[in-house]
Every structure is written in C-alpha cells, then in structure tokens.
C-alpha cells in the first residue's frame, strides 16, 4: 500500500509502481494528486471511457503528466495534440502507411535488419542488450520508413533520447538543441525528397493535397517529428523490457522456445505487463463525472496504462503475473479510440521479428548487472542492460 504515490516523479516509474497501482485501483480509482493538481485513473474501464470521449476530454492541452512548458505552440500542430474533426483529417494523411497489409510488406526488410543486428551477439561474451540490440532496430526501421538514410540512426537516437529523456540528469544534450537539430535535418531531407521522390513515407506525403494545396514544410516536419519520437524509444523499451521479462521468467521463455508460434501472444503480454509507455493525459472540456467523482472543466486527467493493464476485473486473479499464453489479452497499451496508436501493427511486427531472431540466444542469456533506467515519466526507457550470453 502506498497512500502517497509520487506520480510526477520519474523515479516512481523506474522503480516498482505496481503495488501503488494496486492500492489505487482498490482504494482510490479516481485519485486526486495534489502536488501537480491532476486526477489519476487506474481502472481499465475508466481509462477506456476517457479515451473514447474526446468531446469531453481534449488532447489539445497536453498529453503528459504536467510539466512546465510542456506544450509549445509549435507542438499543438502535432496529430497527437489535436481533437476531432481536425484530428481525423490529419490522421487520414498517414494512416494508410500503417495498415496491416502495408506493414506486412515490410517484413523481409525488417528480418534482414534484425539478422544484421542480432549477428553482433558473440556466444561466450558480454553485451549491452539495450544499446546494442534494442536501440538500433526500431530507430533504423523508423528512419528508413520515413525516408532517411539508415546510417543516420545514431543521430536520430541522440536527438530522440534528448527530447524524451529531458528529465534524466544524465542527458547531456538539451531538448531545445535536439529540436533545432532535428528541424534542420528534416528540412534538408524534405528538400531532397521534393527534388527526387522515392518510395518512402515522406515522398508519399509530399504528393498529398490538403484543401487543394500540398502540405507545407511545417506540416511535413511535424509528421516526421512525431513518427520518429513516437516510434523509437517506445519500441526500444518494449524490446529491452520484454527481453528482461523473458530472462527473469525462464518457465515463460521455455514455452515460447518450445513453440515459437506462441510469440505473437507473448508480445501482447510484454506490452501489457512491461508497460513501455506509462500514461497519456487529457483535460476535461466541461464539468463531468468519472465513477461518481466530479471532474471540473480544465482539470487534467492522467490515464495510467500500467495500472489499467493489471486490472483484476478484466485480466482475472493472475493479472499481476507475466503469462505468455494469456488469451484473450485486451491490454490498453496502445490507447483506445481516436488516438489509438498508429504504429501498433508496426510495433507488433518489429517485436515478433526481433524476438524470433533473439530467442535462441535468450535461452543462454543472463543478466550481468542491474539494468540502468532512463528517468522519464512517460517512456522510462532502459539505457543499459548488461547481459552474458553463454557459449
Ligand atoms: C511499444 C510501442 C508503442 C507503444 C506502447 C505506443 C503507445 C501509444 C499510445 C498509448 C498512443 C495513444 C496516444 C493518446 O491516446 O493520446 C500512441 C499514439 C501514437 N503512436 Fe504509438 N506506441 C508505440 C509505438 C509506435 C510506433 C512504432 C509508431 C510509429 C509509427 C507510433 C506512432 C504513434 C502515433 C503517430 C500516435 C498518435 C496517434 C494519434 O494521435 O492519432 N507508435 N502510441
């Protein structure tokens, strides 16, 4: 039991927030957090309900646990900070690039990349699974998808780490400098693709018309920015945390090793149990109620996905346990409703492909030190995860 959760403190999320979540679900499912003045939701149905009512709960006032200067006027242009009907118009411009069919076409290239990266593992030696395996894979994938050269992935990683890890004292690059560098980079790429289109997402967006006119450089930049930030550390975190979960639950790892066809179910369980993205927030548009609790217009509501994903009412008495065979698994890790993750199919494919390549090694892998986390309230990543792979 934790009667005083520290919900605005990144340390809370990199520690073990789950006993506190349990207490919240039971004792205070609509919890007022006085230190930052917001409501926190821990029950599945409440998170789902808020997600499907954008007319009551807006995304336009920010989506993170409140921080000073969180939403700059520039960021308000991003898809994720808009409400319908504008949201639907913007989303329509990119969603066809992420359908199950489009994503399935990427599998051969993803397989090639995954094999190249996993080939770095030398049996009988140590490696940093977070920075050598989990980090490059999604960063290269998203860079290539947008249309950036794969060899620029290290720069992308540095910029996106600085933006998402601005709460981490170990982060040396200021978020503002990373924003400026990304902006300059994408403007150059936009010019290049305009002059010479290719078969990539950016070239596709350059061909799109909105209200009879092509998208502006700003529009294009916003899409590239969002896809890079949303599709990078999230998936990296899933791969690192998922690997850790399998290493620490050898009985579950054995199930997938004996029957790799179980992997898609295992990936869903990693999403549910590992909680790579901790929360999103909304702001009440008018006075309303959740579970009988009055919510005033203008008040912020934080949806704690990690808590909702272990709600016993939905996942049963073993909700707290990591079970790769869990089915059905209606986790809410990609959100719900209007803003449900555009990259969900891509994430699932990336995770399946990298784990198919990694699994034979994981059977011989043990942690060689405590994983080092990146301090962040929303995507508390793993910076380093030393492991030993037996020969
Ligand atoms: C483990 C991996 C991932 C997780 C857990 C995750 C989680 C989420 C969640 C919870 C939302 C909902 C936001 C809201 O309701 O306000 C979201 C939205 C979004 N995600 Fe992901 N995501 C992941 C990977 C990706 C990838 C790989 C991409 C890249 C293509 C991506 C692109 C987006 C975009 C563009 C949105 C905004 C959608 C909108 O506002 O309509 N995500 N994601």
Boltz pocket constraint, residues with backbone or C-beta under 6 A from the ligand:
constraints:
  - pocket:
      binder: B
      contacts: [[A, 51], [A, 59], [A, 63], [A, 79], [A, 80], [A, 81], [A, 91], [A, 226], [A, 227], [A, 230], [A, 231], [A, 232], [A, 234], [A, 235], [A, 238], [A, 276], [A, 277], [A, 280], [A, 281], [A, 332], [A, 333], [A, 334], [A, 335], [A, 336], [A, 338], [A, 339], [A, 340], [A, 341], [A, 342], [A, 343], [A, 344], [A, 346], [A, 347]]
      max_distance: 6.0
